[in-house]
Amino acid sequence: MRDNLRDVIPNLKPFDYSMHHDSLLINQQWVLVNGISEKKSIYTFKDDHILEIARKQSIIETSWTVDIQNVFSIETEDGLITVKAYFKDDDVLVLNHQNKTEFALFINSTNYTETLDSVEDIKIFLRKKYQKKVSDLIYDHEFYYIEKSEEFGPFTVEALSEKVKREEISMYCFVRDINEYDYSKRMRIYDLIKEL
């Protein structure tokens, strides 16, 4: 993928050996998103600096190392490349090429029960993952609502939903997060409820 990495994928955390090596990188099955429509590749970084790349009927073993500045050197079919690794979260790994404006995006399929064989499968995986994350965040969060120019709250989404069911308030009242100062995002109770 050719783009400015930070613009395309914001909020990346740089690879930190002590935090990420054992828990997120080693022996995990990372599906390469780039080019998945042509061929599926699964990368597994092994403890003994072996990188296993599985494609259809073949498995290629190559090598990888990481230096003290957390720069990876990976032996590929095209020669030795150096990349910086970043995590979006536990399931999304990005390897940013150091000598080109390219990066590779990987999805951790180790604990995912469905197969990731196409762009559509990747979209479904990400949609489910982030919808659940949004639902969890919204469920525990609190919001103020405004009705007839008066502000009430804060309330959880569950409490707001109950008020709507009892017809105490309209589902079209504007809401704001407790950390926001105004209603400029134009979000309504209805928008919160449908994310649960």
LOFIFI-790700 format. One record per residue (C-alpha): chain; x, y, z. Coordinates in steps of 0.05 Angstrom, whole numbers. Example, Ala and Ser with C-alpha at 12.3 -4.5 7.8 and 13.67 -1.06 7.14 Angstrom:
<sites>
+------+--------+--------+--------+
| unit |     px |     py |     pz |
+------+--------+--------+--------+
|    A |    246 |    -90 |    156 |
|    A |    273 |    -21 |    143 |
+------+--------+--------+--------+
</sites>
This chain:
<sites>
+------+--------+--------+--------+
| unit |     px |     py |     pz |
+------+--------+--------+--------+
|    A |      0 |      0 |      0 |
|    A |     28 |     68 |    -20 |
|    A |      5 |    124 |     25 |
|    A |     26 |    164 |     85 |
|    A |     17 |    112 |    140 |
|    A |     -6 |    160 |    195 |
|    A |    -60 |    190 |    149 |
|    A |    -87 |    122 |    129 |
|    A |    -84 |     88 |    197 |
|    A |    -84 |    138 |    255 |
|    A |    -68 |    122 |    328 |
|    A |    -15 |     69 |    315 |
|    A |     28 |     45 |    373 |
|    A |    101 |     31 |    355 |
|    A |    126 |    -39 |    368 |
|    A |    156 |    -46 |    437 |
|    A |    195 |   -110 |    448 |
|    A |    179 |   -117 |    521 |
|    A |    104 |   -106 |    511 |
|    A |     90 |   -136 |    443 |
|    A |    141 |   -190 |    426 |
|    A |    115 |   -249 |    467 |
|    A |     42 |   -229 |    475 |
|    A |     23 |   -203 |    406 |
|    A |     76 |   -223 |    354 |
|    A |    105 |   -291 |    367 |
|    A |     68 |   -353 |    340 |
|    A |      8 |   -312 |    318 |
|    A |    -22 |   -323 |    248 |
|    A |    -19 |   -256 |    212 |
|    A |    -60 |   -253 |    147 |
|    A |    -30 |   -204 |     98 |
|    A |    -86 |   -158 |     74 |
|    A |    -45 |   -129 |     15 |
|    A |    -59 |   -171 |    -46 |
|    A |   -107 |   -219 |    -11 |
|    A |   -152 |   -220 |    -72 |
|    A |    -95 |   -250 |   -114 |
|    A |    -65 |   -296 |    -62 |
|    A |    -73 |   -306 |     13 |
|    A |     -9 |   -305 |     54 |
|    A |     -4 |   -321 |    128 |
|    A |     58 |   -297 |    165 |
|    A |     79 |   -330 |    230 |
|    A |    138 |   -300 |    268 |
|    A |    172 |   -357 |    307 |
|    A |    215 |   -351 |    369 |
|    A |    278 |   -376 |    335 |
|    A |    277 |   -319 |    284 |
|    A |    242 |   -361 |    232 |
|    A |    188 |   -328 |    192 |
|    A |    139 |   -378 |    163 |
|    A |     99 |   -354 |    103 |
|    A |     41 |   -400 |     84 |
|    A |      9 |   -394 |     16 |
|    A |    -42 |   -442 |    -12 |
|    A |     -3 |   -507 |    -17 |
|    A |     66 |   -482 |      2 |
|    A |    103 |   -459 |     64 |
|    A |    165 |   -415 |     57 |
|    A |    213 |   -408 |    115 |
|    A |    256 |   -346 |    119 |
|    A |    287 |   -305 |    174 |
|    A |    273 |   -242 |    214 |
|    A |    308 |   -202 |    268 |
|    A |    292 |   -141 |    309 |
|    A |    345 |    -92 |    334 |
|    A |    346 |    -49 |    397 |
|    A |    311 |      8 |    361 |
|    A |    254 |    -40 |    344 |
|    A |    270 |    -41 |    269 |
|    A |    256 |   -108 |    237 |
|    A |    300 |   -139 |    184 |
|    A |    262 |   -191 |    143 |
|    A |    290 |   -236 |     89 |
|    A |    239 |   -239 |     32 |
|    A |    238 |   -267 |    -39 |
|    A |    260 |   -197 |    -61 |
|    A |    318 |   -193 |    -13 |
|    A |    329 |   -163 |     56 |
|    A |    279 |   -108 |     76 |
|    A |    276 |    -65 |    138 |
|    A |    210 |    -45 |    169 |
|    A |    183 |    -11 |    230 |
|    A |    125 |    -48 |    264 |
|    A |     63 |    -16 |    292 |
|    A |      0 |    -42 |    325 |
|    A |    -68 |    -11 |    315 |
|    A |    -92 |    -59 |    369 |
|    A |    -81 |   -132 |    386 |
|    A |   -108 |   -156 |    319 |
|    A |    -79 |   -105 |    269 |
|    A |     -5 |   -103 |    253 |
|    A |     27 |    -54 |    205 |
|    A |     98 |    -63 |    177 |
|    A |    122 |      4 |    148 |
|    A |    178 |     -4 |     97 |
|    A |    238 |     40 |    116 |
|    A |    264 |     53 |     45 |
|    A |    198 |     63 |      8 |
|    A |    131 |     95 |     20 |
|    A |     97 |     28 |     27 |
|    A |     68 |    -11 |     85 |
|    A |     37 |    -79 |     95 |
|    A |    -26 |    -89 |    136 |
|    A |    -38 |   -154 |    174 |
|    A |    -98 |   -182 |    212 |
|    A |    -86 |   -232 |    268 |
|    A |   -129 |   -292 |    251 |
|    A |   -104 |   -337 |    308 |
|    A |   -166 |   -331 |    351 |
|    A |   -216 |   -316 |    295 |
|    A |   -261 |   -374 |    277 |
|    A |   -280 |   -351 |    207 |
|    A |   -233 |   -354 |    148 |
|    A |   -202 |   -291 |    121 |
|    A |   -195 |   -306 |     46 |
|    A |   -218 |   -242 |     12 |
|    A |   -225 |   -167 |     18 |
|    A |   -298 |   -178 |     37 |
|    A |   -278 |   -226 |     94 |
|    A |   -230 |   -172 |    120 |
|    A |   -285 |   -119 |    118 |
|    A |   -332 |   -165 |    157 |
|    A |   -278 |   -180 |    208 |
|    A |   -262 |   -106 |    219 |
|    A |   -335 |    -85 |    220 |
|    A |   -352 |   -137 |    274 |
|    A |   -290 |   -121 |    314 |
|    A |   -300 |    -46 |    316 |
|    A |   -376 |    -49 |    324 |
|    A |   -365 |    -91 |    387 |
|    A |   -312 |    -42 |    411 |
|    A |   -359 |     17 |    398 |
|    A |   -417 |    -18 |    432 |
|    A |   -374 |    -34 |    493 |
|    A |   -350 |     39 |    497 |
|    A |   -420 |     67 |    488 |
|    A |   -451 |     19 |    537 |
|    A |   -406 |     41 |    595 |
|    A |   -405 |    115 |    577 |
|    A |   -450 |    172 |    600 |
|    A |   -484 |    226 |    561 |
|    A |   -524 |    290 |    573 |
|    A |   -586 |    303 |    532 |
|    A |   -622 |    367 |    515 |
|    A |   -697 |    374 |    510 |
|    A |   -737 |    438 |    503 |
|    A |   -673 |    479 |    514 |
|    A |   -659 |    445 |    581 |
|    A |   -601 |    397 |    594 |
|    A |   -607 |    333 |    634 |
|    A |   -558 |    280 |    656 |
|    A |   -510 |    249 |    654 |
|    A |   -542 |    181 |    637 |
|    A |   -517 |    116 |    609 |
|    A |   -544 |     94 |    541 |
|    A |   -583 |     40 |    576 |
|    A |   -617 |     91 |    621 |
|    A |   -632 |    136 |    561 |
|    A |   -661 |     76 |    524 |
|    A |   -707 |     61 |    583 |
|    A |   -731 |    133 |    584 |
|    A |   -747 |    128 |    510 |
|    A |   -785 |     62 |    520 |
|    A |   -826 |     94 |    576 |
|    A |   -838 |    153 |    529 |
|    A |   -809 |    201 |    579 |
|    A |   -764 |    231 |    526 |
|    A |   -759 |    230 |    450 |
|    A |   -707 |    186 |    417 |
|    A |   -691 |    247 |    374 |
|    A |   -664 |    290 |    431 |
|    A |   -593 |    312 |    420 |
|    A |   -539 |    282 |    464 |
|    A |   -468 |    300 |    481 |
|    A |   -413 |    259 |    513 |
|    A |   -395 |    279 |    584 |
|    A |   -327 |    301 |    557 |
|    A |   -356 |    348 |    504 |
|    A |   -379 |    419 |    516 |
|    A |   -434 |    426 |    464 |
|    A |   -481 |    389 |    418 |
|    A |   -445 |    407 |    353 |
|    A |   -437 |    334 |    333 |
|    A |   -513 |    332 |    325 |
|    A |   -517 |    261 |    354 |
|    A |   -585 |    238 |    379 |
|    A |   -606 |    185 |    430 |
|    A |   -630 |    144 |    370 |
|    A |   -558 |    142 |    343 |
|    A |   -532 |    114 |    409 |
|    A |   -586 |     62 |    417 |
|    A |   -576 |     33 |    347 |
|    A |   -502 |     21 |    363 |
|    A |   -518 |    -24 |    422 |
+------+--------+--------+--------+
</sites>
